[in-house]
Amino acid sequence: MSRIHRFISFFLLSLGLLFSVNAKAAGSVEMQVESIIRQALTGYNNAMEAEDTADWVKYFSDNVTRQSPLTNQSGKKDFTSFFNAEFKAFKAKYEVKQIIVQGRTAAIVYTWEAQHKASGDFFKVPMVAIYDMDTSGRFSAVTYYFDTAKLGKFSKDMAGN
């Protein structure tokens, strides 16, 4: 092999290594978190369709905290009560746009598409949620960010009131 071929081979190998630094290794924490978050988000949609809150809250630890612009919950009991109220008041789904994972934390950009069951009104609310996973593989915290004005008169139902 000529010197020029060796140089080109070395250069291409070095270039490949440079750009693969950010690649996720098979079985990495990030890959596991991303897999579980995708399962959980699909679980929300399936649970909402089946009106089965338990199928959604199973992804969260007993000491879970939930924060949003409207209300906060702490502990599995309060967390479950919130989603019982949401599932009762709305027919909804998450339409995921993007998932970004760093360590055990995932940021999800999505649209919450919902129909208020009592009025039949339909709306879409762009949201961002930050999920933190504990070492057991369940989410211990979730923080939602969204414009509460989009919910208008339905915000009391979102708050679980």
C-alpha positions, 0 to 999 in steps of 0.5 A: 500500500502506498504512503498516500493510500495509508494516509487516506486510510488513516485520515478516514479512520480518524474522521470516523472516530471523531464523528462517532464520539456522540454515538450511543453504545448498544445498551447505553443508559441513554438507549435504555431510557429512550426505549422506556420513554417510547414505551411509556408514551405509547403506554399513555396513548393506549391507556387513554384509549382503554381508559385504564390509568394503571397502564400509564402510571406503572411507568412511575415510581412510588415517590414520583413528583409531577409539576406543571403550570397548573398543578403539582403532585407528589407521590404515586397516590396524588399522581394517579389521582391527577391522571384519573381525573385527566382520563375521565375529563379528556380523550387525548393522545401524545403526538411525539415530535422529538425525544432528547436523552442525556443520561437518565433524563429525557426531554420530549417535545410533543403535542397533546391532542385532546377532546374534552368529553363533556363539551366535545371541544377539540384542541392541541397543546404544544408541550415539552416534558422532562422525565427523570428516571431512577435506578429502578427503571421507573420515572421519579419526576416529570415536569410539563411546560405548556401555555395554559391559555391554550386550555382556556375553560378546561384548565380546571379539568387539567388540574384534576379539580 
